[in-house]
Amino acid sequence: MLNKLIPTDKRFFALFTQSADLLRQGAEALAQAVENPARSGEFALKLERLEHDGDTLTHDILSLLDKSFLTPIDREDIHALVQALDDCLDYMESVTERMQLYGLTQPTEFMKQMVDVIRKQAAEIHILLPLISGFKYEKIIPHCKEINRLENVGDKLLREALADLFKGTTEPLTVMKWKDIYDYLETATDKCEDVAGIVERIVLKHG
């Protein structure tokens, strides 16, 4: 009986790692869209595909969760982690989608900096997720703290971006478009922080 359960446990951790890899690829595609405005449509399509793959993977993990009698970590933590990872990718994809929808072809300096924060958070998550199975507090927590620090940077950038946006002579409609973009970027950093918080909770329970 126990031998039958062990592969299921390993599959959860492997699927978490796959989800983190999709997130890293999504952050890179978002960064490429910002760094190469002329090819933003191409990278937006790539992010759309990654987001679809993420949805499929989320479904697979939740389906496995429903079928598993025993799980390596608490069910509610698996569900919360999977949802947070999916949300991260959703918000990244929403940024490029809105860039196309609004016809914003020249990213601002604030957008570039916020996207860089997301890329760094995704890189940390990509390192973090494979470490969960070991439940080693001393290895996991530094990455959680760095993700949290980066989220604070994202908050600061949002405040600065909005202050700059509202003090200028930009057309009101353009202001609304950029505010929407900035809000989605900042929410993406929040969702990455949620991932770190859930992982920290898991390791405190099991470490």
Number of C-alpha atoms within 10 A of each C-alpha: 5 7 7 8 14 13 10 19 16 13 14 21 20 15 18 22 20 17 25 26 19 23 31 23 20 29 26 21 25 26 24 17 24 24 15 16 15 11 13 23 17 15 22 25 15 18 29 21 14 20 24 16 15 25 19 12 19 21 13 14 20 17 11 15 18 10 11 13 9 14 17 16 17 12 15 10 14 22 14 15 21 24 17 21 24 25 23 26 29 23 20 27 27 19 22 25 19 17 22 14 10 14 10 16 16 14 15 13 11 17 21 14 16 27 28 19 26 31 22 19 28 27 20 21 28 22 17 22 23 17 18 22 17 12 17 14 16 10 13 21 18 13 21 24 16 17 29 21 14 22 25 17 16 26 18 13 19 21 13 12 19 16 11 11 17 13 8 9 8 11 8 10 10 13 16 14 16 21 17 14 21 23 15 19 25 26 19 29 29 23 23 27 25 23 26 27 17 18 25 20 13 19 20 13 11 15 14
